[in-house]
Amino acid sequence: MVPVKRIVLNSRPGKNGAPVPENFRVEEGTLVPDLEDGEVMVRTLYLSVDPYMRCRMNEDTGTDYLTPWRLSECVDGGGVGVVESTRCGALNEGDVVTFFSWPWQTHAVLKGAVLQKVDPQLVDGHLSHFLGAMGITGLSAFFGIREKGHVTKDANQTMVVSGAAGACGSIAGQIGRLDGCVTVVGICGSDQKCRTLTINYNTEDVPARLRACCPGGVDVYFDNVGGTISDAVISQMNHSSHVILCGQISQYNKDVPYPPPLSEEISEVLQRKNITRERFILLSYTDKLDAGLYELSQWVKSGTDQDAFCSMMKGGNIGKQIIKISEWKN
Ligand code: NDP
């Protein structure tokens, strides 16, 4: 018997409510590690905390690709752990694995086939990076830009990123620069988070600061937040430019479908200026994830942009929220 602690959903915050700690409950129990064929027992090392989880706290997530968490059941999300016992031919004891739907539980029995084995050397042993720069957030930034951004080297493009100090946003800005944007402007919510070329939407006039930072207009907009910030950016976008619709966090506490509807005025701007704004979901690119991870790891290893990309890999960014559950012993 293995003692386990798990986090279950205790209550829902209400469709338009902000989540509170009482929405969750810690439970203790035991796990019988009687594995069936194909199963493994994993010990949880790190769990990811992400904005989309707010939608899973509702009875209806508002999207077709996310299921709601059920009351009194263990919640789940991105996780990293180590295999402790196995009846799955493809996985050995000691293997490090990740999964999009990892239960928030100290140990768990999972089907080996759903787990992705990862190489700790790719992240120099810093396994939490598999939930950040080398995980869903890094890959979302990477594929968002590559699939929807139309960034072209030597095209003198300007990129704006909202939620810029966050997990996706901080990586998106770096990739935009690595891929060839000459100007990258970030918008975030506090002076502490603000660095060069970054706009504090809580204290500054966003449209005026955008005009100053992007005198030639905006060619690519990596949108994490939606709402009034995005309206301000879209209003200053160039003809035939591109919105990467990564997320709309400013709307997640509201009872609206995803993506939230735009005002008539902004819809008219999109149409008049022929601006693309296609929905982007990382899960649509599962067949390319390994290639994306490889490219991200090459950037880190080559050291071509140590001051930017690697500082983020070492936690220089403020963004990614991760919970450490247990120690990895190599
Ligand atoms: P972050 O690390 O960026 O954390 C969220 C940040 O958003 C906060 O720190 C806060 O920073 C900002 N924020 C919160 N509320 C508001 C608001 N009302 N208005 C403006 N900014 C706000 O999260 P992630 O990087 O994990 O996610 C960013 C976005 O990407 C989310 O919308 C998420 O849903 C989306 N996403 C989409 C994926 C896809 O496949 N399309 C995959 C993964 C994530 P500040 O101090 O600047 O306010």
Boltz pocket constraint, residues with backbone or C-beta under 6 A from the ligand:
constraints:
  - pocket:
      binder: B
      contacts: [[A, 49], [A, 50], [A, 51], [A, 52], [A, 136], [A, 137], [A, 140], [A, 163], [A, 164], [A, 165], [A, 166], [A, 167], [A, 168], [A, 169], [A, 187], [A, 188], [A, 189], [A, 190], [A, 193], [A, 223], [A, 224], [A, 225], [A, 226], [A, 227], [A, 229], [A, 245], [A, 246], [A, 247], [A, 248], [A, 249], [A, 250], [A, 251], [A, 280], [A, 281], [A, 282], [A, 283], [A, 319], [A, 320], [A, 321]]
      max_distance: 6.0
